[in-house]
Every structure is written in structure tokens, then in C-alpha cells.
């Protein structure tokens, strides 16, 4: 599997909508596509007007698998970017 960044701008009207979408994403990834995709983490973006977007880190067999997962889970996808390398300066803050 390769690592990808998925950009989802202004995908949800509220954090509650995002929470519901996250559960769908987890379910589809774990139960329907576990051989093709693995959700690693997401960063929630303040988009203004109360809406939120995300920058998500996934491992997947291909960009097409990411788009299929998003379609099955009813998630927006603005951009899928392959990760070339990782530079870890500090662990993510809690």
C-alpha cells in the first residue's frame, strides 16, 4: 500500500456532520474495503461560517481505491496526493 493525502474542503456544515461521515468512512474501510484502504488520521480544518473540511492521511492500493471508498461512504474528495516521503520532527500533538 502507498500513503496518500486527501483534501476535503468545506465538506461538512458542522462538526456533527463530520462525525457522522467519519463513522461511515470507518465502517466502509474496515468492513467493505479492508484489503484496499486504511484510514490513518485526519486533521479538521476550520473553513469559516461553521463549516469544516479535512486533510486525511490514508494508506491505499491506489488513488482509485480512495475515490471508490469516498463514493461508498458518501464523502467529498477535492484532491488525492501521493506522499513521496515522511519527515517526522515531532509526534502529533494530542
ABEGO torsion letter per residue (X at the ends): XBBBBBBBBGABABAAAAAAAAAAAAAAAAAAAAAABBBABBBBBBAEGGBBBBBBBBBBABAAAAAAAAAAAGBBBABBBBBABBBBABBBBX
